[in-house]
Structures are given as structure tokens and as C-alpha cells.
Amino acid sequence: MAMSVAEIEILIKSALPDATVTVEDLAGDGDHYAATVTSEQFRGMPRVRQHQLVYAALQGRMGGALHALALQTSAPE
């Protein structure tokens, strides 16, 4: 079952309450998304760890309900 943009945003914001989250459905199929996540929690953290936090927020849905997610993460400027 595919996920909606709103579902993805809610999961990420639940785990990273201060985050600014933008999600785009790349193919219109509910399976291929791009997300930009900005959070103070990412400050000083390697990008791989930032991505791990976002994937953890998705609670195991990557590779199942959510087929592909292109991520851009950063701390606020």
C-alpha cells in the first residue's frame, strides 16, 4: 500500500518536531518521493546519520509501503 505525502510528513515531524519538511511525489504513483528535511537536531551530525534519523522516523516503511525516498537533509542556516 502506497503512502501519502501527508503520512510521510507526519512521521518525520513526529520524530523531529522542530523539522521543516517538504515532500514531493516524484512520479505521481505514491511510491517515489523526494524529501527535504531541515532540523536543528542535524547540526554537527554527518549526513549519513541525518538520513538514518529520517529513515528511523519512517518506522520501517522504507522498502515496503514507501519504495523510494530521495533525501536532502541539513541544519538551519
MOPAC internal coordinates of N, CA, C and O (Angstrom, degrees):
PM7 1SCF
backbone

  N    0.0000 0     0.00 0     0.00 0    0    0    0
  C    1.4475 1     0.00 0     0.00 0    1    0    0
  C    1.5278 1   109.12 1     0.00 0    2    1    0
  O    1.2310 1   120.05 1   -49.43 1    3    2    1
  N    1.2951 1   117.51 1   130.57 1    3    2    1
  C    1.4582 1   123.52 1  -177.77 1    5    3    2
  C    1.5296 1   110.71 1   -72.62 1    6    5    3
  O    1.2310 1   121.32 1   -20.84 1    7    6    5
  N    1.3370 1   115.08 1   159.16 1    7    6    5
  C    1.4644 1   121.55 1   177.78 1    9    7    6
  C    1.5237 1   109.54 1  -106.53 1   10    9    7
  O    1.2310 1   120.89 1   -27.62 1   11   10    9
  N    1.3159 1   115.89 1   152.38 1   11   10    9
  C    1.4528 1   120.25 1   176.94 1   13   11   10
  C    1.5272 1   110.11 1   -94.14 1   14   13   11
  O    1.2310 1   120.90 1   -17.33 1   15   14   13
  N    1.3233 1   115.88 1   162.67 1   15   14   13
  C    1.4617 1   121.92 1   175.85 1   17   15   14
  C    1.5292 1   109.32 1   -56.09 1   18   17   15
  O    1.2310 1   120.46 1   135.29 1   19   18   17
  N    1.3183 1   116.72 1   -44.71 1   19   18   17
  C    1.4692 1   121.49 1  -178.24 1   21   19   18
  C    1.5276 1   111.60 1   -60.88 1   22   21   19
  O    1.2310 1   120.15 1   137.81 1   23   22   21
  N    1.3337 1   117.31 1   -42.19 1   23   22   21
  C    1.4643 1   120.91 1   179.44 1   25   23   22
  C    1.5275 1   110.96 1   -61.35 1   26   25   23
  O    1.2310 1   120.50 1   136.10 1   27   26   25
  N    1.3216 1   116.64 1   -43.90 1   27   26   25
  C    1.4582 1   121.20 1  -179.82 1   29   27   26
  C    1.5264 1   109.90 1   -63.48 1   30   29   27
  O    1.2310 1   120.49 1   133.80 1   31   30   29
  N    1.3207 1   116.66 1   -46.20 1   31   30   29
  C    1.4653 1   120.71 1   179.52 1   33   31   30
  C    1.5280 1   111.21 1   -60.23 1   34   33   31
  O    1.2310 1   119.98 1   135.81 1   35   34   33
  N    1.3143 1   117.65 1   -44.19 1   35   34   33
  C    1.4631 1   121.76 1  -178.75 1   37   35   34
  C    1.5220 1   110.98 1   -62.20 1   38   37   35
  O    1.2310 1   120.22 1   135.44 1   39   38   37
  N    1.3118 1   117.18 1   -44.56 1   39   38   37
  C    1.4678 1   120.39 1  -179.69 1   41   39   38
  C    1.5275 1   111.31 1   -62.70 1   42   41   39
  O    1.2310 1   120.67 1   135.72 1   43   42   41
  N    1.3223 1   116.32 1   -44.28 1   43   42   41
  C    1.4670 1   119.68 1  -179.01 1   45   43   42
  C    1.5219 1   110.38 1   -66.98 1   46   45   43
  O    1.2310 1   119.99 1   134.85 1   47   46   45
  N    1.3243 1   117.62 1   -45.15 1   47   46   45
  C    1.4627 1   120.68 1  -179.11 1   49   47   46
  C    1.5272 1   111.89 1   -67.93 1   50   49   47
  O    1.2310 1   119.75 1   153.00 1   51   50   49
  N    1.3158 1   118.09 1   -27.00 1   51   50   49
  C    1.4651 1   120.72 1   176.25 1   53   51   50
  C    1.5269 1   110.55 1   -66.15 1   54   53   51
  O    1.2310 1   120.63 1   141.46 1   55   54   53
  N    1.3205 1   116.39 1   -38.54 1   55   54   53
  C    1.4685 1   120.96 1  -179.09 1   57   55   54
  C    1.5290 1   111.95 1   -84.37 1   58   57   55
  O    1.2310 1   120.48 1   149.57 1   59   58   57
  N    1.3291 1   116.68 1   -30.43 1   59   58   57
  C    1.4691 1   122.21 1  -178.19 1   61   59   58
  C    1.5290 1   107.59 1  -127.74 1   62   61   59
  O    1.2310 1   120.11 1  -102.00 1   63   62   61
  N    1.3433 1   117.39 1    78.00 1   63   62   61
  C    1.4777 1   120.92 1  -171.35 1   65   63   62
  C    1.5251 1   115.18 1   -58.54 1   66   65   63
  O    1.2310 1   119.96 1   152.90 1   67   66   65
  N    1.3301 1   117.69 1   -27.10 1   67   66   65
  C    1.4716 1   119.60 1  -178.86 1   69   67   66
  C    1.5251 1   112.75 1   -86.68 1   70   69   67
  O    1.2310 1   120.36 1   178.08 1   71   70   69
  N    1.3218 1   116.92 1    -1.92 1   71   70   69
  C    1.4647 1   121.29 1  -171.79 1   73   71   70
  C    1.5227 1   113.03 1   -70.71 1   74   73   71
  O    1.2310 1   121.96 1   -35.22 1   75   74   73
  N    1.3167 1   113.86 1   144.78 1   75   74   73
  C    1.4508 1   122.23 1   165.44 1   77   75   74
  C    1.5217 1   105.03 1   -97.97 1   78   77   75
  O    1.2310 1   120.24 1   -57.39 1   79   78   77
  N    1.3099 1   117.15 1   122.61 1   79   78   77
  C    1.4667 1   121.70 1  -173.33 1   81   79   78
  C    1.5194 1   109.53 1  -125.05 1   82   81   79
  O    1.2310 1   121.02 1   -51.30 1   83   82   81
  N    1.3285 1   115.65 1   128.70 1   83   82   81
  C    1.4580 1   121.87 1   173.45 1   85   83   82
  C    1.5250 1   107.16 1  -125.29 1   86   85   83
  O    1.2310 1   120.48 1   -55.26 1   87   86   85
  N    1.3218 1   116.69 1   124.74 1   87   86   85
  C    1.4638 1   121.23 1  -179.23 1   89   87   86
  C    1.5261 1   108.19 1  -122.92 1   90   89   87
  O    1.2310 1   121.16 1   -43.94 1   91   90   89
  N    1.3205 1   115.38 1   136.06 1   91   90   89
  C    1.4663 1   121.80 1   179.36 1   93   91   90
  C    1.5268 1   109.35 1  -126.88 1   94   93   91
  O    1.2310 1   120.43 1   -48.03 1   95   94   93
  N    1.3211 1   116.78 1   131.97 1   95   94   93
  C    1.4610 1   122.20 1   174.85 1   97   95   94
  C    1.5284 1   107.29 1   -82.24 1   98   97   95
  O    1.2310 1   120.49 1   -72.50 1   99   98   97
  N    1.3189 1   116.67 1   107.50 1   99   98   97
  C    1.4624 1   121.41 1  -171.78 1  101   99   98
  C    1.5200 1   114.07 1   -71.42 1  102  101   99
  O    1.2310 1   120.31 1   144.91 1  103  102  101
  N    1.3239 1   117.01 1   -35.09 1  103  102  101
  C    1.4567 1   119.68 1  -174.16 1  105  103  102
  C    1.5269 1   113.18 1  -113.90 1  106  105  103
  O    1.2310 1   120.25 1   176.67 1  107  106  105
  N    1.3237 1   117.12 1    -3.33 1  107  106  105
  C    1.4534 1   119.95 1  -177.96 1  109  107  106
  C    1.5112 1   113.55 1    73.17 1  110  109  107
  O    1.2310 1   120.76 1  -164.74 1  111  110  109
  N    1.3396 1   116.16 1    15.26 1  111  110  109
  C    1.4634 1   120.13 1  -175.67 1  113  111  110
  C    1.5256 1   113.53 1  -109.74 1  114  113  111
  O    1.2310 1   119.87 1  -179.90 1  115  114  113
  N    1.3352 1   117.86 1     0.10 1  115  114  113
  C    1.4508 1   120.60 1  -179.18 1  117  115  114
  C    1.5064 1   113.93 1    72.45 1  118  117  115
  O    1.2310 1   119.83 1  -167.37 1  119  118  117
  N    1.3136 1   117.93 1    12.63 1  119  118  117
  C    1.4675 1   122.14 1  -178.74 1  121  119  118
  C    1.5259 1   113.66 1  -123.63 1  122  121  119
  O    1.2310 1   119.77 1   159.28 1  123  122  121
  N    1.3160 1   118.04 1   -20.72 1  123  122  121
  C    1.4652 1   122.10 1  -174.11 1  125  123  122
  C    1.5235 1   109.67 1  -124.09 1  126  125  123
  O    1.2310 1   121.44 1   -69.92 1  127  126  125
  N    1.3237 1   114.85 1   110.08 1  127  126  125
  C    1.4608 1   120.48 1  -174.66 1  129  127  126
  C    1.5171 1   111.59 1  -125.16 1  130  129  127
  O    1.2310 1   121.56 1   -19.86 1  131  130  129
  N    1.3246 1   114.62 1   160.14 1  131  130  129
  C    1.4628 1   122.99 1   168.24 1  133  131  130
  C    1.5221 1   106.04 1  -124.49 1  134  133  131
  O    1.2310 1   120.47 1   -43.86 1  135  134  133
  N    1.3253 1   116.70 1   136.14 1  135  134  133
  C    1.4637 1   120.81 1   179.99 1  137  135  134
  C    1.5162 1   109.91 1  -131.33 1  138  137  135
  O    1.2310 1   121.35 1   -40.22 1  139  138  137
  N    1.3214 1   115.02 1   139.78 1  139  138  137
  C    1.4512 1   122.48 1   171.87 1  141  139  138
  C    1.5212 1   106.27 1  -115.35 1  142  141  139
  O    1.2310 1   121.03 1   -56.32 1  143  142  141
  N    1.3393 1   115.64 1   123.68 1  143  142  141
  C    1.4606 1   120.91 1  -176.94 1  145  143  142
  C    1.5185 1   108.20 1  -127.19 1  146  145  143
  O    1.2310 1   120.93 1   -56.80 1  147  146  145
  N    1.3221 1   115.82 1   123.20 1  147  146  145
  C    1.4558 1   121.98 1   177.57 1  149  147  146
  C    1.5255 1   107.74 1  -118.85 1  150  149  147
  O    1.2310 1   120.94 1   -55.06 1  151  150  149
  N    1.3419 1   115.80 1   124.94 1  151  150  149
  C    1.4553 1   120.25 1  -178.12 1  153  151  150
  C    1.5218 1   110.20 1  -148.43 1  154  153  151
  O    1.2310 1   120.59 1   -38.77 1  155  154  153
  N    1.3071 1   116.47 1   141.23 1  155  154  153
  C    1.4596 1   121.72 1   175.72 1  157  155  154
  C    1.5304 1   109.94 1   -61.98 1  158  157  155
  O    1.2310 1   120.26 1   151.91 1  159  158  157
  N    1.3110 1   117.11 1   -28.09 1  159  158  157
  C    1.4696 1   120.80 1   179.67 1  161  159  158
  C    1.5303 1   112.04 1   -62.03 1  162  161  159
  O    1.2310 1   119.88 1   160.29 1  163  162  161
  N    1.3173 1   117.83 1   -19.71 1  163  162  161
  C    1.4640 1   121.49 1  -179.69 1  165  163  162
  C    1.5286 1   113.15 1   -81.47 1  166  165  163
  O    1.2310 1   119.90 1   166.92 1  167  166  165
  N    1.3391 1   117.79 1   -13.08 1  167  166  165
  C    1.4629 1   120.97 1  -174.43 1  169  167  166
  C    1.5259 1   111.05 1   -57.00 1  170  169  167
  O    1.2310 1   121.08 1   -52.32 1  171  170  169
  N    1.3348 1   115.54 1   127.68 1  171  170  169
  C    1.4570 1   122.37 1   178.50 1  173  171  170
  C    1.5233 1   114.56 1    76.70 1  174  173  171
  O    1.2310 1   120.46 1  -175.86 1  175  174  173
  N    1.2989 1   116.72 1     4.14 1  175  174  173
  C    1.4587 1   122.11 1  -176.17 1  177  175  174
  C    1.5312 1   109.78 1  -100.35 1  178  177  175
  O    1.2310 1   119.91 1   -43.36 1  179  178  177
  N    1.3339 1   117.78 1   136.64 1  179  178  177
  C    1.4711 1   118.99 1   176.16 1  181  179  178
  C    1.5346 1   110.71 1   -60.53 1  182  181  179
  O    1.2310 1   120.75 1   -30.32 1  183  182  181
  N    1.3135 1   116.16 1   149.68 1  183  182  181
  C    1.4691 1   121.67 1  -177.34 1  185  183  182
  C    1.5319 1   112.03 1   -56.87 1  186  185  183
  O    1.2310 1   120.13 1   142.60 1  187  186  185
  N    1.3176 1   117.35 1   -37.40 1  187  186  185
  C    1.4703 1   120.12 1   179.18 1  189  187  186
  C    1.5264 1   110.17 1   -60.44 1  190  189  187
  O    1.2310 1   120.38 1   137.35 1  191  190  189
  N    1.3212 1   116.88 1   -42.65 1  191  190  189
  C    1.4742 1   120.80 1   179.14 1  193  191  190
  C    1.5307 1   110.42 1   -67.09 1  194  193  191
  O    1.2310 1   119.90 1   141.94 1  195  194  193
  N    1.3300 1   117.79 1   -38.06 1  195  194  193
  C    1.4684 1   121.59 1   176.63 1  197  195  194
  C    1.5260 1   110.06 1   -58.25 1  198  197  195
  O    1.2310 1   121.26 1   133.39 1  199  198  197
  N    1.3206 1   115.19 1   -46.61 1  199  198  197
  C    1.4664 1   119.95 1  -179.84 1  201  199  198
  C    1.5265 1   110.87 1   -64.87 1  202  201  199
  O    1.2310 1   120.31 1   141.72 1  203  202  201
  N    1.3234 1   117.01 1   -38.28 1  203  202  201
  C    1.4663 1   120.41 1   178.37 1  205  203  202
  C    1.5267 1   110.89 1   -60.85 1  206  205  203
  O    1.2310 1   120.38 1   141.49 1  207  206  205
  N    1.3316 1   116.89 1   -38.51 1  207  206  205
  C    1.4696 1   120.01 1   178.13 1  209  207  206
  C    1.5221 1   111.38 1   -64.34 1  210  209  207
  O    1.2310 1   120.66 1   139.35 1  211  210  209
  N    1.3291 1   116.34 1   -40.65 1  211  210  209
  C    1.4681 1   119.66 1   179.00 1  213  211  210
  C    1.5300 1   109.96 1   -67.32 1  214  213  211
  O    1.2310 1   120.15 1   135.40 1  215  214  213
  N    1.3304 1   117.32 1   -44.60 1  215  214  213
  C    1.4709 1   119.58 1   178.44 1  217  215  214
  C    1.5268 1   111.08 1   -61.23 1  218  217  215
  O    1.2310 1   120.10 1   140.72 1  219  218  217
  N    1.3348 1   117.41 1   -39.28 1  219  218  217
  C    1.4674 1   120.98 1   177.89 1  221  219  218
  C    1.5288 1   110.34 1   -62.51 1  222  221  219
  O    1.2310 1   120.58 1   142.94 1  223  222  221
  N    1.3321 1   116.49 1   -37.06 1  223  222  221
  C    1.4649 1   121.17 1   179.06 1  225  223  222
  C    1.5278 1   111.55 1   -62.25 1  226  225  223
  O    1.2310 1   120.54 1   153.23 1  227  226  225
  N    1.3200 1   116.58 1   -26.77 1  227  226  225
  C    1.4697 1   121.33 1  -178.54 1  229  227  226
  C    1.5211 1   112.42 1   -81.09 1  230  229  227
  O    1.2310 1   120.73 1  -179.69 1  231  230  229
  N    1.3191 1   116.21 1     0.31 1  231  230  229
  C    1.4710 1   123.17 1   170.08 1  233  231  230
  C    1.5279 1   114.03 1    52.11 1  234  233  231
  O    1.2310 1   120.37 1  -131.78 1  235  234  233
  N    1.3115 1   116.90 1    48.22 1  235  234  233
  C    1.4595 1   121.13 1   174.50 1  237  235  234
  C    1.5163 1   115.71 1    79.08 1  238  237  235
  O    1.2310 1   119.67 1  -171.54 1  239  238  237
  N    1.3159 1   118.23 1     8.46 1  239  238  237
  C    1.4654 1   120.08 1  -178.09 1  241  239  238
  C    1.5296 1   113.26 1   -81.57 1  242  241  239
  O    1.2310 1   120.00 1   163.26 1  243  242  241
  N    1.3282 1   117.60 1   -16.74 1  243  242  241
  C    1.4761 1   120.16 1   177.20 1  245  243  242
  C    1.5258 1   108.83 1   -62.03 1  246  245  243
  O    1.2310 1   121.05 1   -46.63 1  247  246  245
  N    1.3147 1   115.59 1   133.37 1  247  246  245
  C    1.4531 1   120.76 1   179.64 1  249  247  246
  C    1.5201 1   112.64 1    85.28 1  250  249  247
  O    1.2310 1   120.16 1   171.64 1  251  250  249
  N    1.3202 1   117.30 1    -8.36 1  251  250  249
  C    1.4615 1   121.80 1   177.53 1  253  251  250
  C    1.5119 1   109.29 1  -117.71 1  254  253  251
  O    1.2310 1   121.29 1    81.38 1  255  254  253
  N    1.3379 1   115.13 1   -98.62 1  255  254  253
  C    1.4663 1   120.74 1   179.08 1  257  255  254
  C    1.5237 1   111.50 1   -64.86 1  258  257  255
  O    1.2310 1   121.02 1   153.32 1  259  258  257
  N    1.3200 1   115.65 1   -26.68 1  259  258  257
  C    1.4581 1   121.44 1   179.61 1  261  259  258
  C    1.5242 1   107.91 1  -117.06 1  262  261  259
  O    1.2310 1   120.77 1   -72.54 1  263  262  261
  N    1.3137 1   116.13 1   107.46 1  263  262  261
  C    1.4651 1   121.06 1  -173.01 1  265  263  262
  C    1.5256 1   112.55 1   -75.89 1  266  265  263
  O    1.2310 1   119.68 1   133.37 1  267  266  265
  N    1.3302 1   118.21 1   -46.63 1  267  266  265
  C    1.4640 1   120.98 1  -175.68 1  269  267  266
  C    1.5200 1   110.39 1  -144.65 1  270  269  267
  O    1.2310 1   121.23 1   -43.75 1  271  270  269
  N    1.3469 1   115.25 1   136.25 1  271  270  269
  C    1.4569 1   120.79 1   178.45 1  273  271  270
  C    1.5226 1   108.69 1  -140.19 1  274  273  271
  O    1.2310 1   120.84 1   -68.24 1  275  274  273
  N    1.3214 1   115.99 1   111.76 1  275  274  273
  C    1.4718 1   121.42 1   174.91 1  277  275  274
  C    1.5273 1   105.99 1   -85.70 1  278  277  275
  O    1.2310 1   120.57 1   -56.87 1  279  278  277
  N    1.3279 1   116.52 1   123.13 1  279  278  277
  C    1.4608 1   120.95 1  -174.06 1  281  279  278
  C    1.5186 1   112.62 1  -111.33 1  282  281  279
  O    1.2310 1   121.33 1   -39.88 1  283  282  281
  N    1.3144 1   115.07 1   140.12 1  283  282  281
  C    1.4540 1   122.52 1   166.83 1  285  283  282
  C    1.5188 1   104.62 1  -127.59 1  286  285  283
  O    1.2310 1   120.69 1   -57.79 1  287  286  285
  N    1.3347 1   116.28 1   122.21 1  287  286  285
  C    1.4565 1   120.50 1  -178.58 1  289  287  286
  C    1.5204 1   109.51 1  -126.85 1  290  289  287
  O    1.2310 1   121.56 1   -28.50 1  291  290  289
  N    1.3472 1   114.62 1   151.50 1  291  290  289
  C    1.4585 1   119.42 1   177.16 1  293  291  290
  C    1.5119 1   109.97 1  -167.33 1  294  293  291
  O    1.2310 1   121.28 1   -16.22 1  295  294  293
  N    1.3378 1   115.15 1   163.78 1  295  294  293
  C    1.4502 1   121.66 1   170.07 1  297  295  294
  C    1.5247 1   107.19 1   -87.67 1  298  297  295
  O    1.2310 1   119.81 1   -24.39 1  299  298  297
  N    1.3222 1   117.97 1   155.61 1  299  298  297
  C    1.4688 1   119.38 1   178.11 1  301  299  298
  C    1.5247 1   111.22 1   -61.50 1  302  301  299
  O    1.2310 1   121.02 1   -29.72 1  303  302  301
  N    1.3251 1   115.65 1   150.28 1  303  302  301
  C    1.4627 1   119.09 1   179.51 1  305  303  302
  C    1.4971 1   110.81 1   -83.56 1  306  305  303
  O    1.2310 1   120.10 1   180.00 1  307  306  305

